[in-house]
Amino acid sequence: MDASASWDGVGSGHEVAQGAGPSGSQPGWRRERSLLVRLVFLFALAALWSPAGWSMPESGNLLRIDQAREVWVGYGVRFGLLTIQTTAGTARAQYLRVDTRLDGVRVRPVLAGPTLNARATVGQLVRDHGALAGVNGSFFSATGRPLGLLILDGQLHSEPILERTSLFLTRDRFGEPRWWIGPARFQGLVRGGAHTRPLAGVNRQASPGELVVYTPLYGPEVSVGQGARAWAVLDGQVIQAVLGEPLPIPARGYVIVAGAEADAPWPLEPGIALEAVWGLAGDVLPGQVEWAVGGGPRLLREGQVQVTAEAERFQPDVAQGRAPRTAAGVDERGRLILLTVNGRQASSVGLTLTELAHVMAFLGAQDALNLDGGGSSTIVLRGDLFNRPSDGRERPVGNALLVFSDR
C-alpha cells in the first residue's frame, strides 16, 4: 500500500513562524483495523481541507506547512503527514514521532545483512525484524558499507567522516534512554611491545600509509594488497600474520592491516603481543552510547536553524538544491522524530536543507540532522510503503532505523 498515492491535499494550515507543534489524541484501539480506519480518515481529511496562508522564514524563501492530524499507529508511536508549499512547488512529507521513554518502545539501527557489505529495502528489514515501522539510515557505499559513524551495541564498526553530525542513543546512569545529536571524532591506536602507532579507521580499505582494523562484521576475511601486512589478533595475541594475501578474521577477534607504506614496526610472527584500541574521542556524550549512526549536516541546534553543510564539507549533491530527504530530530520532551520528504516528482519537488530544517523546527524538534536522502528516502509502516521513493520503488540500502512497539 503506497499511502501517499491517494493523498493530494492538506490538513490544518500553519505558518512556520508560529512554531506550534502538532497534537494528537491518546491511544484507543490497538488493533491493526483501527490503524487502517484512522489512516483512511486522516487521508480523507487531508484531501478535503486546504486553507491558505504564508510565512517568510529567516532564509528569505516563502514556505508554508499544512498538516494532517497525527494518529497513533502503535503504543508510543504517532504518524503524521505534511504538505509543504515552497517557491518551487509542493512537497509532501511523512513522519513518525516515537517516545522511547515508554517501556517496550525502541528504535535501533539494523544492517541489511549479516555483514556491513549488504543491501536490502527498508520494507524487507521492517518485515524481517518484526518492526512496527522504519526509515532509511546512514549514507552507504555501493556494497552497503556505511559511510560514516556506525556504533552497534556499544561497539564502533565504522568511524565518522570529518567529524560530521551523528545521531546517538545513550543511556544515563539509571538506564534511561537519551537522544543526542552532534559531531563525532574518532581516535584509535595499535600497540605492541615498545611501539604504539595511530589507528586510522575501522572496516574500510587502508590507504598505503594507514593502519586499519577489521572486525568480524566486515566479513569472513580481509583482502590484503600487495606490499601490505596484516595480523589476525585474538585476546591480545597474534594468531596469524601475512604479507599481501587474504587473511581470515577471527570470530572473536580482529585483523589489523598496515598499508604498504605504513609505519608498522611489528614482525609478521604468530605469538607476539599486539592489540588495537578504538572509539570516540572526547567526553561530550550524555551517558553510555548504545548505538549511533552518522549523517549530516546538522539542521537545528537548540531549536534554531543551523545548517552546517559547508563546515561538514558535504558535496553539492547533498548540500545544494532540493531533493528527497530523510531527517531525524529530538523534541523538547525527548521524543524522536523521523521524517521523509518525497522529491523529484511532479507531485512533490523535495526540499532544500534549509527548508528541511524549518520543517523539523515546525514539528517541534530542538536538535535535528539530515540523513541519507535522494532515492534512499523511505518510510515503511507495518510492512507497507508510506512514501513515494524517487526511484519509483524502494532502493536497497545499507541500513535502516527500525521502530519497535511491543505493547
N, C-alpha and C positions, 0 to 999 in steps of 0.2 A: 504494500500500500504506500503510494507516494502521496502523503498528505498534502504537500504543497501544491500538487497538481490541481486541486479543486479550490484552492484558497486564492482569491483575487482581490479581496477588499481589506478593510482595516477595522479595528475596534475603536476604543475611545481614544480621542486625539490628545496629544500632549506636546508642549514645546520643550525642547531640550533644556532651555534656560531655567525651567521650573525645577528640574532635578528631582521631581516626585517619582518615587519608586512604585512598582505595581503592587497590587494587593490580591489576596486570594482567600477563599473560604477554607474552613477546617476540613480534614479528610472525612468523607462519609463512607459510601460503599467502597469496598476494596476489591471488588471483583473486576475482571477484565471487561465485562459487559458494561459496567459503569464507566470505565475509562473510555470506551468507544462512544458511548452515548454523549458524554461530556465533551469529547473532542469534536464530534459532529456538531453539537450545539455551538461550540466555540467557532468553528469554521463558518457556520451559518450566520452567526452574529457578525463575524468579520466581514462577510460578503455584503451585509445589509447596511452597515453603519460606516460612513466615511466623511467626517466633519472636516472643516477647513481650519487653517492656522499655520503660521510660520514663525521661525525664530532665527536669530542671527548668532551662531556660536562664535567663539573667540577667533576661530580660523578665518572668519570672514565669508564663509560659504553658507548659503541657505541650507538648512537641514530641519526637517520636521519628522517626528516619530509618532506613529499611531499604533496603538497596542490593543490586541485582543486580551481578554481577561485570562490570567494564569489559572490552570486547573491542576488538581492533584492527580498524578499518574502512579503514585506509589507512596508508601509511608515515608515522609520526609523529603519527597521529590515532587516538584511542580514543573509544569511545561507551559511555555508561552510562545506567542507569535508576534512579530513586529512588521509593520510596513514603514519604510523609511523613504521619505521624499528628499532627493538630493537635486542639485542643479543639473546633474547629468541624467536624471530619471529616477525611477522607482527601484528600491532594493528591498528584498524580503529576507527576514531572519527568523530563526527558531532558537529557543534557548531552554536550558534546564537550570533550576535553582535547587541545590542539594544541601540539606542540613546534616552534615556528618557528625554533629554533636549528639544526634539521636542514636540509641542502640540499634544495631542492625543496618545502619545506613553507612555505606562505604563508597569510596572512589579509589580506584587504583589503576595504574598502567599495566597493560599486558602486551607481550610480544606477539608477533604474527605467527611464530613457530617456536620450536624448541631451542633455536639459536638466534643470535642477533641478525643473521643473514636470511631473512624470510619475509614474505609479504602476504597479507590477507586483507579482505574487506572488513570494515567495521561491523557490518551486519553479521558476517561469519563469526567474528570474535564475540559479539554480543550473544549469539545463539550458542556457540561452543562453551562459553563460560557461564551460561545461565544468568546473564546480567539483565537488569531492567532496561538500561539504555547505555549509549556510548557515543563518543565523538572521536575523530582522529586526533592523534597526539603530536609528537615532535617531528621536526624535519628528518628526512631519511635519504639514504643513497639508493641507487638503482637496485641494490641487492636487499634493501630493507634495513641495513645497519643504521642506527641513529646517528644523526649529525648534530652533536651537542650533548649536553649532560643527560645521563640516564643513571639513576640510582634505584635499585630494586631490593627490598628487604634490607636496607641499610648498606648494601654493597654497591660501590661505584663501578659500573661496567662501560661507561663512555664518558670522557672528560668534556667539560664545557669548552666552547669555542669563543675566544676573545672576551671572556667574562660576560657573555650575554645573559639576558634576563631568563630566569627559570622559575618553574612552579614547584614548590616544596610542600610536602605534608610532613609535619613534625609532631612529636608527642611531648607534652610538658611533663613535669615530674610526677603528675598524678595520672599520666597515661591519656590525657585528653588530647584530641586532635587539634592542631593549629596549622592554618594555612599561612604560607609566607611566599611572597613574590619579590625576587631581587636577583642581583648578579651572583655568579658563582665563579670561583677561581680555583684551579687545580694545583695540587702540589704532590710530589712523589719523589722517591729516591730508591736506589738499588745499593745494597751494601753487602760486602763480603770480605772477610779478613780485615785488613787495614784500609780498605778502599771503599769510598762512598761516591756515587755518581747520581746526577739528577735523572729522574724518570720523566719522559716527555709525554706519554699518553697511554691509553688503555684500549685494547681491542680495535686497533686501526693499523694501517700499514706504516712501518717505520721508515723514515727518510734515512739517507746514508749516515747522518751524524747523530741519530737518535737512539735512545733506549725505550722500548715499548713493551708492556706486559699484556699477555693474553690469558683470559680466564676461560673455563670450560663453556661459558655461554657463547663464546666466539665460534665454537665448532670442535670437531674431534681432533684437528691438527692445525698447525701453522705452516704455511709455505715460507721457507727461509731463502731469501735471494742470494745470488752469487756474491761471495765475499762476506756475507752476514753470518753472525754467530748466534747460537741460541742455546739456552739452558732450561731444561724441564726441572721444576722445583717442587718438592713435596716436604712439608714440615721443616722448611729452612735448609734443606739439603738438596744438592743437585743429584738427580737420579739418571739423567741422560743429557748429553751435550753433542751438538752437531755443528758443522760448517757447511752452509749453503745447501741444505737439504731439508725436506719436511720433518717436523717433529711433533709427535702426539702430545696433546695437553692432558696432564694428569687430572683425573676426575675430581680430586680434592686438592689440587694444586694449581699451578700456572706455569706459563712459559715466558721467559724474558728473552727478547730478541734485541741484538745490537746491530745497527746498520753497518755497512762495510767500512764506514769512516768514523764510527763512534768510538769514543774513549771508554773502553771496557776492559780493564786490566786483569780480569779473571781467566784462568785457564779453562779449556774445554775438557774438564775432567769430572766424571761422576764422583760423588762423595764429598766435594768441597762445600763449605757453608756459604749460602747465598740466599738473600731474600729481597723482595720488593715490598715497599710500603707506599700506599697512595690514598688520597682522599681530597677533601676540600680544604682550602686554606682559610685561615681566619676563624673567628668565633662570633659571627653575627646572627646565626640562625637561632630562633627561639625554641630550643629543645632538640631532641634526638631526631635525626632525619630517618623517616620510614621509607619514603620514596621521593623522587624528583624527576622531572622531565624538562629538557631545555626547550626554549622557544625564543621569543623576542621579535621585535623590540618591545620594551615597556610601553604601555599605553597610558596608564594612570599611576600617580603617586599621591596617596592620601587624599583621594577624591579630585585631584586636579589633573587636567590633561598634560601629559609629559611623554611625547613620542620620541624615543631615543634611537631612531633608525640610523642616523648619521654616526652617533657616538659608538654604536654597536657594529658599525661597518657592514650593514646589510646591502646586498646588491639591489639594483633597480627593480628586478622582478618582484621583490618583496616590498621595498621601501617606497616605490613610486606608483602612481596610477591607482586605478580601482580594480578590485579583483574579488573573487570569492574569498571569504575569510573564516577563520576559526579563532576564538579568543577565550581566555579564562580570566575570571576575576573573583574577588572576595568582597562581600558586602560588609556593612558595619556590624552585623550580627554573626559574622564568621561563616556565612553560607557561601558555597562555591557556585559561581555562575559559569555555565558552559554555553557558548553562543556560536552558531554558524550562520553565515550570510551567503545566500545564493548570488552568483555573478556570471558574467559573460553570456547573458541570455537576454532575450527581448523582454521577458517578464521581470528581470532583476539584473541591474547593472553592476552590482557589487559596491564595495566601499573603499575609500582611501583609508590609510591607517589613522589619520586624524579623525575622520568621520567615525571609524570603528571605536576610537577612544570615547567620543561623545556618546555613542550608543551605550557603551558599557557604563559610563557615568549615569546615564538616564536610568539604567537598570539598578542603580544603587551601589555599584562597585566602588570600593575605595582604592584598591590597587588592582591592576589588570595587565595582562601581557598578550601579545599576539602569538598564536601557534601556527603550525604548518597550514597553508591555505591552498588557493587555486583548486585544481581538480581533486585534491585530497579532502577538501572540506566536506564532512559527512556527519549527520546526526541520525541515530537509529534509536527507536523506542519500541520495546517489546518485540524486537526482531524485524520491525518494519522501517523502511526508509522514510524519513520525515523532512528531507530537503531535496533539492534538485541539483545533484553534482554537475559541474560544468562539462564533464566528460560525457554526459548522457547516461552514465551508470556509475556504480561505486568503483573507485580506484583502489586497488590493493595497496595497503600502507604498511609501514614497518611496525607500528604500534598504535594502540588506542587507549583512551581513558574511559574505563567502564564504570558504570554506576550500579550499585547493588542495594536493594532494599529487601531485607529478609522478613519483614512483617507484613 
